Amino acid sequence: MLDQGPRSPDAAGVVTDISFHQVQIDGSETFAIDPEIESFTSREHAVTALLRWKDRWYVHIGLEDNVAVWIAGIGIVVEGSNQVTYPGTFLRADGNRVIFEDGTVFRMAEDVNTDPFREGRLVAAVVDVERDLLVELRPQGAG
């Protein structure tokens, strides 16, 4: 999974409970976990202990037959907020999706303008974790 290009999640949310057998996001959706699950940070692709995602981590999950086969940590939701900021390298916009060089894919709100961003641009993607939607792109560093 780590080297297969863009990863469109089948599920996304804040991990509210996790074990070696199942993961729950947003306090409601629960998925069984494949014994061979790939658990990693989305940006660096660093293999990460599965139980690390509990409490305030927003994740993307890949499913096969409603079983989690990969889980990618996107970021920690700031307490009292419904947003997470994901720093990454912009690759392209594709319809209502933004794709990053590391393979991370977000659905984006209709009013997000990607025109100022070119491939290779460092950006901060602001994601509304309640709607699982990218709501803002901000430039980072030199353009």
Secondary structure per residue as TSV (DSSP state, phi and psi in degrees):
chain	resnum	aa	ss	phi	psi
A	1	M	-	360.0	-37.1
A	2	L	T	-62.8	-25.9
A	3	D	T	-113.9	23.1
A	4	Q	S	-103.8	23.2
A	5	G	S	79.3	-154.2
A	6	P	-	-57.4	137.8
A	7	R	B	-113.8	98.6
A	8	S	-	-84.0	120.7
A	9	P	-	-71.8	147.7
A	10	D	S	-87.4	-21.9
A	11	A	E	-149.4	152.4
A	12	A	E	-151.6	146.7
A	13	G	E	167.4	-176.6
A	14	V	E	-90.5	127.0
A	15	V	E	-69.0	120.1
A	16	T	E	-106.2	-19.7
A	17	D	E	-159.7	145.0
A	18	I	E	-155.4	143.8
A	19	S	-	-142.4	-174.0
A	20	F	S	-76.6	-4.4
A	21	H	S	-113.1	-25.5
A	22	Q	E	-155.8	158.9
A	23	V	E	-129.6	137.9
A	24	Q	E	-117.6	133.1
A	25	I	E	-119.7	145.7
A	26	D	T	56.3	22.6
A	27	G	T	72.1	5.7
A	28	S	T	-137.4	-45.1
A	29	E	E	-85.8	129.1
A	30	T	E	-125.3	135.4
A	31	F	E	-129.3	140.1
A	32	A	E	-66.4	155.7
A	33	I	E	-112.3	127.9
A	34	D	E	-65.4	137.4
A	35	P	E	-60.0	-21.6
A	36	E	E	-101.6	23.3
A	37	I	E	-55.2	143.3
A	38	E	E	-99.5	120.7
A	39	S	E	-119.6	121.4
A	40	F	E	-155.6	162.3
A	41	T	E	-79.5	137.8
A	42	S	T	-65.6	-42.9
A	43	R	T	-75.1	-49.2
A	44	E	T	-93.8	-11.4
A	45	H	-	61.5	27.9
A	46	A	-	-77.4	127.1
A	47	V	B	-58.4	133.3
A	48	T	-	-133.8	138.2
A	49	A	-	-56.0	132.2
A	50	L	G	-55.2	-43.4
A	51	L	G	-71.5	-9.5
A	52	R	G	-63.2	-24.8
A	53	W	G	-76.7	-9.5
A	54	K	T	-68.3	142.0
A	55	D	T	73.1	99.9
A	56	R	T	76.1	-0.7
A	57	W	E	-84.1	128.1
A	58	Y	E	-90.6	128.4
A	59	V	E	-130.6	158.2
A	60	H	E	-107.5	142.6
A	61	I	E	-128.9	134.2
A	62	G	E	-100.7	133.5
A	63	L	E	-119.3	146.9
A	64	E	E	-132.1	119.4
A	65	D	T	54.0	42.2
A	66	N	T	64.6	20.4
A	67	V	E	-114.3	131.0
A	68	A	E	-69.8	121.5
A	69	V	E	-109.2	-18.7
A	70	W	E	-149.0	150.7
A	71	I	E	-140.9	125.8
A	72	A	E	-118.2	122.8
A	73	G	E	-76.0	122.9
A	74	I	E	-92.6	-48.2
A	75	G	E	175.0	169.6
A	76	I	E	-89.9	130.8
A	77	V	-	-76.7	126.8
A	78	V	-	-66.7	133.7
A	79	E	T	-55.8	135.3
A	80	G	T	80.7	8.7
A	81	S	-	-124.8	161.3
A	82	N	S	-115.4	25.0
A	83	Q	E	-128.7	153.2
A	84	V	E	-131.6	143.3
A	85	T	E	-105.8	126.5
A	86	Y	E	-111.3	112.2
A	87	P	E	-84.5	130.5
A	88	G	E	-160.9	179.4
A	89	T	E	-105.2	115.5
A	90	F	E	-62.5	131.5
A	91	L	E	-104.7	-57.4
A	92	R	E	-169.9	163.4
A	93	A	E	-100.5	142.3
A	94	D	E	-139.3	96.4
A	95	G	T	64.8	-122.6
A	96	N	T	-96.9	21.1
A	97	R	E	-121.1	148.9
A	98	V	E	-114.1	131.7
A	99	I	E	-115.5	132.6
A	100	F	E	-103.0	157.7
A	101	E	T	-56.0	-31.6
A	102	D	T	-79.9	-0.1
A	103	G	S	98.5	-9.1
A	104	T	B	-66.3	137.3
A	105	V	E	-128.7	131.7
A	106	F	E	-123.4	140.8
A	107	R	E	-73.1	145.8
A	108	M	B	-123.5	151.6
A	109	A	-	-64.8	153.5
A	110	E	T	-60.9	-30.5
A	111	D	T	-89.3	6.2
A	112	V	-	-79.1	126.1
A	113	N	-	-100.6	114.1
A	114	T	-	-96.2	-3.9
A	115	D	T	-54.7	-39.0
A	116	P	T	-71.3	-8.3
A	117	F	-	-105.5	132.4
A	118	R	-	-112.0	165.2
A	119	E	T	-55.5	134.4
A	120	G	T	92.1	-3.2
A	121	R	-	-78.1	129.5
A	122	L	E	-74.5	130.1
A	123	V	E	-137.5	162.7
A	124	A	E	-112.3	120.3
A	125	A	E	-98.7	120.9
A	126	V	E	-94.7	121.1
A	127	V	E	-114.3	128.4
A	128	D	E	-82.4	109.5
A	129	V	T	-75.0	-18.9
A	130	E	T	-75.4	-32.2
A	131	R	T	-102.8	-3.9
A	132	D	T	50.0	53.7
A	133	L	E	-141.8	130.9
A	134	L	E	-72.2	123.7
A	135	V	E	-112.1	-10.9
A	136	E	E	-160.1	142.5
A	137	L	E	-119.1	129.6
A	138	R	E	-123.2	138.8
A	139	P	E	-68.2	148.1
A	140	Q	-	-127.8	142.5
A	141	G	S	63.0	-163.4
A	142	A	-	-73.7	144.7
A	143	G	-	-83.3	360.0
